[in-house]
Amino acid sequence: MVRCLFNCSEHVGHLNPTLPVVKALVESGHEVHFLCLEMARKKIEEVGGIFHNTMDIQSELYSSRGLEGREIPKLAVFSIMEEHGLEMTFLNFLKCLNVSLELELPGTLRFLRRLKPDVLVYDPIIASRAAPIAAKVLGIPAIGLLTLAGPGAMRRHAPALLEPLTLQEAGGLLPEFAPHMEATRRINERYGLTLKSTHLLPDGYLDTCLRNNILVTTTEQLQDPVTEAIMEAYEEDGTTFTFVGPLLLPSVPQTVDPVIQRVLEARAAGTRIVAVSMGTVVTGGDKVAGWDADFNGQSITGRELCRAVWAGTFDACMGKDILIVTALGLQPEPLQDIEVPSNALCVTSFAQVELLKAGVDVFVTHGGQNSFMEAISFAIPMVVCPGFGDQVVNAAKAMALGVGLKVDRPVIVSKEEAPEAAIRYREALSGALHRVLSEASFRAAAEVQANSLRSAAGVPMAVDVVVKAAQGPARSVAAAGA
């Protein structure tokens, strides 16, 4: 038996791909622990994982910030940004990462020493850095699970959040923030590390890869372009990448979910299905990219974006033999005064993989990596409405592959332009959806891509990589200071 520890963000785009691997490991007789925030507990325990609350473990970070007990906790790094009087921008998020990390590490090290896992499986994205860095300090084998489209993905993902700054320009600004430089120096001295004073250089480099094998939830053919500079950086580190394709949970009985049952009944009656989901970040409370975020006045807010998508979908499908299934998220009164047609089913959320598997004619999506790969897996054409980050890249990829159309988030000069921009966006979305519903070429292209994914190794390879890492050469859990 192997004792595994998983750690990642609570956001579904990062959490969901870990769950099939956890389930398969548990069913193979291994012991799986999972470090995450409380809102992820139910999902983790449903697949057999042993849940540990990050807030309890990282007490130095959380205990004095009043973040405990929140139904939807905000990242502690946002609290640190507020303490330093910084605006909620991605650049300032980068500035505070090591300030937060210094407070995350002591509790994480204590936890790892107590648990003594044989292997750590972690999310290499920069918001979850304490566990892999603590594992490196203690000599614990670690496997990354990257839910972006390969080693080149951050090169486009991060600038979409940083605009108008480039990665290089942002990197030059980080050393100007004294608390960041001081925290980086103290961490390196205390734990014998060599963390850089810049993040994401070169070309979107992730300093959490740490010479580990990184599982990637796409295929080599569908990965984002990779530059020579970043591959040289990873090769110098000794980091390797293993493309396993989409990681999907096995089917569950569809009769237990009333939304899925409604879709199956509609399909049996010959009704077409349009599914709509804008993800959990844009519809949520994220300060940088969420419901109220407008990227420093450069775009309509997440709220306006989502409502334009929902209304445009209703416009395109109203009065037609189409069932619209729309996930609205957790915001109070998300639709406001939007008229909901009789052929629309609006819910807080739906079981996305099961819904797509049940049969969807078009998926209106934000284009997050998981949603993008899940749609391709089931040969479903898309209308991609990107909010930020890798969603922008996947929207362009959908166009290039011929599997769908994109409707780019509006760029505005002043807030006064927002209402008119949202109206134009609603109209553009409606037109794009009508076209994808009408033209067979999108479905044909999606079938081609789905066929190419069927050879991906998936969950079995991911499990094999994790178990082999755990059963590797004997390790010594060092008594590094904490």
Buried (B, 14 or more C-beta within 10 A) or exposed (E): EBBBBBBBBBBBBBBBBBBBBBBBBBEEEBBBBBBBBBBBBEBBEEBBBBBBBBBBBBBBBBBEBEBEEEEEBBBBBBBBBBEBEBEBBBBBBBBBBBBBBBBBBBBBBBBBBEBEBBBBBBBBBBBBBBBBBBBBBBEBBBBBBBBBBBBBBBBBBBBBBBBEBEBEEBBEBBEEBEBBBEBBEEBBEBBEBEBBBBBBBBBBBBBBBBEBBBBBBBBEEBBBEBBEEBBEBBEEBEBBBBBBBBBBBEEEEBEEBEBBEBBBEBBEEEBBBBBBBBBBBBBBBBBBBBBEBBBEEEBBBBBBBBBBBBBBBBBBBBEBEBBBBBBBBBBEEBBEEBEBBEBBBBEEBBBBBBBBBBBBBBBBBBBBBBBBBBBBBBBBBBBBBBBBBBBBBBBBBBBEBBBBBBBBBBEBEEEEBBEEBBBEBBBBBBBBBBBBBEEEEBBEBBBEBBEBBEEBBBBEBBBBBBBBBBEEEEBEBEEBEB
